[in-house]
Amino acid sequence: MMSLPAPRLDDRHFQDLVDEAKALIQQRCPEWTDHNVSDPGITLVETFAFMVDQLIYRLNRVTDLHYMRFLDLLGVRLFPPTPAVCDLTFTLAASRAQPVTVPKATRVANEHVEGEEPVVFMTTRDLVIIPSALDHLCTGTAGSQPVDRGVELREGTGVDCFTDPPRQNDAVYFGLPNAVPRCVVLLSFDCAVAGAGIDPDDPPLEWQYWKGDRWAACELESDTTGGLTRDGEVLLHVPDDHVASVVADNLGGWLRCRVVEARQGEPYSSTPRIMAVTARTMGGSVEACHADLVKDEILGTAEGVPGQRFTVRRPPIVVTDEKLVVQVLARNGPQEWTEVDSFASTSASSRHFVVDRVAGEIVFPPAVREKGGSMNPYGDVPEKGALVKMPAYLTGGGRRGNVAREALVVPRDPVPFVRKVINRRPAVGGVDAESVAAAAVRGPLQLRGMDRAVTVEDYEALARTAASNAARIKCVPVTDSDGGPTEGVRVLVVPDVRGTERNFEQFMPKEEMVRAIARYLDERRCLGARILVEPPSYQGVTVVAELRAGSAVNHEEVRARALSALYTYLNPVTGGQWGTGWPFGRPVQAGEVHAILQQVEGVDLIDEILLFEADPVTGRRGDPVQQITLKPDTLVFSYGHQIKVES
């Protein structure tokens, strides 16, 4: 029976060590030219090589179990899973005169699939759906202050939205009684047929809200008015920093619709005209994470000895910004223990514990026997017989939570007056717990850095420790205006976004992740080093290709497979030759795109391939090229590929 091959931790042999030493002699001591075996120095080299060869032999006998135990002694812990996040939109059954509150920790799951556990998401804060109506209507031009047009609207004579013809930055303002942060507002219009010349499916308008210091873009879900040119409805999602303000001497929660440059078609030839308009709140959106809340779990009974361990019933424990708390129900009343990273800085009376989130293990302070036989406690110990209780913790996380859009539709905790709930975008950010193999690779890097950032590799390793849910981290030097290096480093962060076609905004790391990395690195940087944590630059790439397929092949399926291949290959996270993300600064060439499309099932021939540089923000693209050059801090982003399949 054959035994399994044992991994070699160091594959060098005696002669390899001797050759390596001779090469170093030539570099460090070039005047030493006699490398014959009779030379006394070479004899010493061979002697030490023999001794090191014996050490390597013993090292290679170390099993994986011992290797992981060594890492455990060094304080290497597996990264816990990270929960996916998304926004859940709650829709009211009907308009309400009073606010409706969706409480924190409201749970929503996907539809049941036989043989699988449901994926449960939980809201991370309260959502207050504020009722609204239209109190004021104002209009303003690019160079003047808004004017109240409420009288004309109430009299039914109609209100011209903009100047005639409309000019860029003309706007019409809608005043609600109060600010409506995180709410979904429906504006219903009766419009005169006017404003011809525009593309009704892509009107030159931008909906905005007042965020306290400026107007900012507001998410438009749907617009059936064709750019205010016919009767219809506009559905807006107002962000959470919407605040009340004064427009034309009227205080309220203000939204506005502004004229912008037409992306397609012609601009307005005449101004739209509003005959009547109403507003009401339809619902609201709130952030949720793939986690379940466990409350008041009894972990066990304390034995009154140092280093006692307890395990929660539902590991793993999700990482949050708040530290965990454990209650000890002692005879003289409940006591509270708080989480710390290690016992290194605790005193004998400190009520602290450490937690292994992957295993769900709570570890109370140990006592170490010092030289001379005395015991040195590293914290207080729960008294014997006391119940140990975990007031609350979150469990869940992992890639399983990266569900598709419109998958979370089943409320686990029904909310009065709410008709339905849905996630309008895919959930992203879910990462499984770190594997043992990955920790084995990370351990020596962590030991080499010694929790201090000096080299580029140190910054990248420490940043990954601070944000294990990041897909990629790249450290590059900060340069001045002339391109020369300065005393600073840039840490480029790419969140873990899986799938094919993704929105550009999803590849921007969340503010919480950026702050966590910056705070962690600031405590470990070299004195005087400046740290900038930010997303990399993204270069949008549009591929336009004409493919040929057999007449017996479904052309729509071939087109879908070709688009999927492009969005996967030209991707910051899953792209590139090895599927680990497009390399920073690597140019995009038409030839390699040709090779990717040629491998798509059903493609017989490729007639033409064109590459375009595209701006993922404005949607504009340049002239066709055969190669797109990227800067060292830039990644590609697939934007609007166009595939045509013919027989």
N, C-alpha and C positions, 0 to 999 in steps of 0.2 A: 504494500500500500504506500503510495507516494505521499509525502508530507507537503503541506503548503509552503511555498517559498517565503522565507523570512525577509522583511525589508532591510536594506542596508542603509544605516544612518550615515555612514561615511564609506565610500567605495575606493579610497586610496590604499595602495599597498606599499611595501617597503621601497621598491624602485621608484614609484611615483613620488614618494617623500624625498628620496635622495635627489632626483632630477629637479624637483621644485626648489630644494635648498641650493643646488648649484646655480640655478637660474637667478635666484636672489643674490647669490654671491657676486655674479657678474654685474648686477645692477648696483648693489650697495658697496662693493669692494672690488672695483675693476683691476686694481694692482695685483690681486691674487689670481695668478694665471695657472698655477700648477694644480690641476684637478685630478691627478692620477690617484689610484687607490692606495699607493704607497705614501702619499702625503699625510702627515699626522692630522691636519685639519679635516681632510676628507674622512679619515678614520673616525674622528669625533662625530662628523655629520652622519656617517653610517651607524654609529652606535646609538645616537639619539633617534634616528629613523627606525631602528630596530625596536627601541622602547615605545615609540609612538605607534608603531604597527601593532604591538601587543595591546596597547590601550584601545586602538580602533577595533581590534578583534573582540575585546570584552564589551565595548560599546555596542557593537552590532549584535550582541547576545541579549541586549535589553529588549524586553517585549513591549508591545504597544501599551499594555496596562501600566507598566512601570513608567513609560515615557509620559503618559497622561498624568500619572501621580506626581511626577516631577513638575509638570506644568501647574498642577493644582497647588503644590507647595510654593510655587512662584507667584500665586495669586491670579493665574489665568482662569477666567470664567467664560463659559459659553455665552454668546450674545443671545438674549431672549428673542422670541418672535415679535414682530412689529405689526400692529393692527392696521388694516386698510381703512381709509377714511373716504367719505363722500358726503354730499349734501342731500338731505331728505326733504322733499317738498310735501307739506301737508295742505290739502285742499279742503275748504269748508263746504259743508252741505248747502249752506245758504249764508247770505250776508248777515252779520250780527251787529247789534247796536252796542254791545259790550265786548271788551277784549276777550279773546280765547287763549288760554295758556296751554301749551304742550310742555309738560314738565320734563326736567332733566332725567335721564336714564329711561326714557320711553323706548321700548324695544320694537324693532321691525325686522322681519325675516323674509327670505325668499320663499317661493312656492315649494311645497313638499315634493321631493323626489324619492321614490321608493328605494330603500336601501342606503340612503344618505342622510346624515344629520343636517338639519337646516342651518343656514348661515344667518346668524343673528347680529344685527347692528343695534347700537344704543346711542341715543342722542347725548351730546356732551354738555349741554346747558339748556336752560329754559328758553322756549320760544314763545313770545307774546305776539299774537296776531291782532294788530290794532285796526279797528274799524276806520274807514275813511269815506270821504265824499269830496266833491269839487266845490270849494269855497270861492276861488278867484281864478280869473283867466287874464293873462297879460301878454302883450306882444312887444318885441323890441328889435331894433335893427342893429347892424354891426357897430354903428357909431353913436348910439343914443341909449338912454335909460329906458327900461320897460315901462309900458303904459297900461293902466288897468282898463280892460275891455269888458268888464262884467256887465255893465248896463246894456251894451249892444247884444250881449249873449242872452240876457234875460228878456229883452224885448223881441227876440227872434229875428232880428235883421241880419244876423250873421256877422262873423268876424274874419277878416283877412288875416291869415297866419303870418305872412311875410310881406315885404314890399313887392311891388309889381313891376317888372319880374323879380323873383326872389334873388337875393345876393347871398354870398357865403357869409356865415355867422349870423344871419337873421334867425330869430328864435321865437317860439311861442311857449309861454310859461303856464304851468298848471299848479295851482295852490291847493293843497290838502289841509285839513284842520290841524294836523300834527305830523311830525316826522313818522315814517313807517319803516324803520330799519328791519331788514330781513323779511319783509312782507312781499307778497305778490299782489300787484295792483292792476286792475282791469279798467281801461279807459274805453268807453263806448261812444262812438262818433256818429253824428249825422252830418255829412259833408256835401257841399255842392260839387257837382262834377266840374273840376277845374284842375289846373296844374299839369296840363298835358305836356308830353315831350320826354318824360322820365320813364325809366324801366320800373314798372310797379312791383316787380319781384325784388328789386334792389334799389330802392329810392335813395336819393342823396341826402339822407337824414341821419342824425345821431341823437339817441335819447340819453339824457344826462340827469344827474341828481346833485344836490348840494351837499358836500361832505364836510362843511365847516370852514374851509379856507379856499375852496375852488369848486368848479363844476367838474364832475368826472363821469365817465361812460357808465351807463346803466344797461344791464343785460336785457335784451329784447328777445322774448321767447317767440312771439308771433305778432304779425301785423296783417290784418285782412282789409285794411283801408287802402292798400296800394300807395302808401306815402301820403295819406290824408286826402286822396283824390276821390274817394267814394265812401259810402257808409260801411262801417265795420268796427272792429275792436283791436286794441293794442294791449298786449299782456307784457308787463314789465316785472322784473325781479330786482327789488331795491336792495343794495348792499347794507351791511350792518352799521356803517358809519354815516348813515343819512341823519342829518340834524335839521332843526327848524331854522329859518332865516327870514329876512324881510326883503320883499320885492315889491316895488311901487307902493311903499308904506303899508304893506299887508304882511302880517306875520303868519307863517304856516310852514308846512312841509312841502318844499317846492321840487317839482320835476320840470324839465324843459325838453323841447325838441328843436334841434339846431340844424341849419342847412350846412352841408359840407360839400366838398368837391365830388362830382359824380364819378363813380368807379366804372360804370358801364352806361352806354346810351348818352342822352343829352340831359342838360340841366332843366329845371323848371322853365317853361315858357310863360307861365302865369302862376299867380299865387294860389295855393289851396284856400278854401273858404269853409270855416266851421259854422254850421247852423245850430248845433246843440252837442253837448258833451256831458257825460256823467262819469263818476269814478267810484269804485268800491274795492274793498280788499277781498281777494279770493282765497288767500292762504298765506303761507310763509315757508321759509327754508331754514334749516339749521344743520350744523355739522354733526355727523355721527361717525362712530368708529366700530370696527368689528370686534366687539368685546361684550362680555356679559358681567353684570355686577353681582358679586356674592357678598351677602351681608351676615354679620354676627355668626361666624363659623367658629365653633369650639375646636381648638387644635389638640387639646389634651390636658393632662394634669402635670404640674411641675414636680420634679423630684428633689429640688433644692440643691442640685449639684451644678458645677460650672459646665459650660459647653453643651447643654442639652439642646436637642434638635427636634423640631416639629415640622410636619409636612401637611400642606393644605390638601383638601380633597380634590380640587380641580386645577391642577397645574396645566400650563405655565401661567405665571403672573405677568400681566402686561405692564410695561414701563409707562409711567406718567410723570408729569412735572412735580407732583406732590410725593413726599416720602411716605412710606407705609407706617402704620401705627399698630402696635399690639397692646391689648389690655390684659393685665394680670389681676384676676379677682381674688385679692388676698383677704385675710381675716379682718384687717384694719381698714378695708376699703379698696376700691379699684385703683390700680397703678398703671401708668402709661409708659411703654417702651417705644423708642423711636428708631428708625432705620439709619444706619451709617454705612459708609463704603467699607470701612475696616475698623478694627479695634486698636489701631496703632496709637491714636491720640486720645483714647478714653481713659478715665480714672477709675479707681476702685468702686466709686459710688455711682458711676454713670449707668443710666438705664437705657442701654442701646442693644441693638441686634443687627446682624447682617442677613441678607436674603439671597438665596440662589433662585432666581426667577424661573429658570428653565425647569429645574426639578421641583419648584414650589416649596423650598425648604427654608425654614426660619431657624437661625442659629444664634443662641444666646452666648454671652461673653465666656471665654475660657479662663482657666487659671494655669499659669506656667510655673513649673518648678525651677527656681533659680539656683545658682551655684551656692552650695551651703545647705540646701534642702528646704529653704523657705518657699512658700507658694505666693506668687504675684498675681492677684486677680486683675483682669482687664475689664471689669465692669461688675455691676450688681447682679445678683442671681435671684430669680423668682423663688419665693418661699415654698417649702414643701407642702404639697396638697392644694396649692392654688390653681384655679382653672385659668388656662391661657386661651384668650379669644382674639380672633381677627375681626375688627369691626367691619371692614370693607376692603375688597380688592377686586381688580378686574382680571378676568381670564379670557383667553382667546388669542387672536392674532394669526398671522401666517398668510401664505399666498392664496389660501382658499377664500379669503375675504375679498379678493380682487374680482368681484362679480361685474357682469355687464350692466349697462344702463337699463333701467326699467325692470330690474330683477327683484328689487326689494319692494314688495307690494303687500305683504301680509302683516298687519299690526298685531303684535303680541300683547300690547297694552292699549286697548282702545281708548281714544280721547273723545269726550263729548263734543258734538257739533262738527267733528272732522269726518268727511266723506271718504277720502282715500289718501294714500301716501305712496310716493314713488321716488326713486333716485333717477334724476334726469341725465346724469352722467355716470360713467363707470367708476367704481370704487378703485382707488389706487393706493400704493404704498405698503401693501401687505407683504411681509417678508418672513419666511420660516426661520426657526431658531438655527443658530450656527451649528454646522456639523462638527463632529469630532476631528475629522480630517482637516477642516479649515482652521480649527483652533490649534492643531498641531503645527500648521504652517505659521500662524500668527504668533505663537508663543515665543520662538527665538527672536522675532522682530521686536516684540515688546520687551524682552530681556535686554536686547542691544540698546534700545532707546532709553531704557531706565526712566520712563515717564517724563522725558524731557525732549523738546523739539529743537534739533540742531540742523539736521540734514533734511533734504526734500522728503526722503523716505520716512523720517520721523514725523513730519507734519502730516503726511498722508495716513500713516498708521494710527496716530493719535486722533485725527479727525474721524477715522472710521470707528474708533472706539467710542467717540462721542455721539455718532449717528450711524448705528449699524444698519439702518434702513435705507441708507444712501446706496445707489447702484454703483456709482463711480465717483472717485475723488482724485483730483489732479492738482499738484502743487507746482506753480510756476513763479518765477521772480517778477517783482514789480519793476517796470521800466519807466524811465523819464520820457520827456517829449522827444528826445533824440534817439530813443531806443536803448539807452544804456541802463544797466542794473542800478537799483537803489536799495536802501536798507529796508526791505520789506518783502513779504511773500503774499501771493494770491492763492487761496485755496478754492478751487473750482469744484462745485458740488452738483451732481446729477441725481435726482431722485429715482427710485426704482419704479419705473412705469413700464409695465409689460403690455404686450399686445401689438397690433400692427398699426392701424391708422389712429393717431393720437392728436389731441389739440396741442398747439404750441405752448399754451400756458401750463400744461401738466408737466412739462420738463423743467419748470422753474421750482426750485426748492422752496418749501414753506418757510415762513418767517421764523417759526419755532425751531426748525432744524438749523437754520443759519445762526440764530442766537445761541443755540446749544453748542455748536461747533466753535463759534467765536469765543464763548465764555470758557470752554474747556481748554482751547489752545492758549488763551491769554494767560492762564495760570501756569503754563508749561513752556512758554516761548523764551528765547534768549533775551537778555536785557537790551532794550533799545530796538528790538525787531518790531516792525509794524505788520499787522495781520489783516488781510482783507478777505472775507468769506463771501462768495458770490457765485451765481451761476456762470457757466462758460458762455462765450459768444456762440450763437447758432447761425449757420448759413442755410437758408432754405434752398432746396433743390427740387426742381420740377422736371420730370422725365416725360417727354412726349414720344410715343413709339407707335409704329404701325406693324402689326404682326399678321402672319398668315397661318391658318389652321385648316385641317381637312374638313370637307363638307359634312362628314358624319359626326363631327365633334360639336358639342354645344359651345357656341362662341362666347356666350355670357359667362359660362363657367371658366373658360380659358382666360377671359378678361379678368375675372375675379381672382384667379390664381396668380396672374401676372401682377396685379396691383398688390396683392398680399406679399409677393416676393420682394417687390420694390420697397414697400413700407417696412418690411422686416430687415432688409439689407441696408438701406440708407436710414439707419436708426441710431440714436445716441446710446441706447441701452442694449439692443439685441442685434445691432448691425455689425458690419465688417466681416472679414474672412472667417473668423473663429466664432462668430456669434456672441461675442462679449462686449460689443459696443464699437461704434466707429472710432478708429484711432484719432487722437487729437492732432489736428493739422494735416491729416492725410488728404491729398487731393482726390476729387471724384473724376473718373475718366469714363468716357462713353464706351470704351472697350470692355471694361469690367461689367458695366450695366448690360451690355450686349450678352456677355457670358451668363449672367444671372437669368435673363429672360429666355435664353436658349434652353436652359434647364427646366423651364416650366412645362409641365405635362400638357400635351396637345399643341404646342407651338412647333410648326414645321419650318418657318422661315421668318426672318426679321427684315422688313423692307427698309425701315428708317428709325434712327434713334437721335433725339435732340435733347440736349441738356440746357436748362435755363437756371440762372441765379434768381431766386425768388425771395421777396421780403415777407416773412410769415406774419408780420403785423399789418402791413398795408395791402398785401396781396399782389403787389407789382412785381414783374419779372423783367429780366434783361434780354439781351440778344442770345440766340442759340450759340453754344460753344461746344467744343469737344473735351474740354477739361476745366474744372472749377477748382481754383487754388484756395486753400484755407490757411489762416494764420495759426500759429502754434497753440493758441488757446481756444480754437474754434472747432465745433462739431457740426455734422450735417443734420438737417431736419427735413424729412420728406414733406412736400407741400404740393397738393393738388396734381398728382400724376394723371396723365391722360393716355389711355390705351385704346387703340382701335384694332379690332380683329376682323379680318376678311378671309374669304375662302381662297 
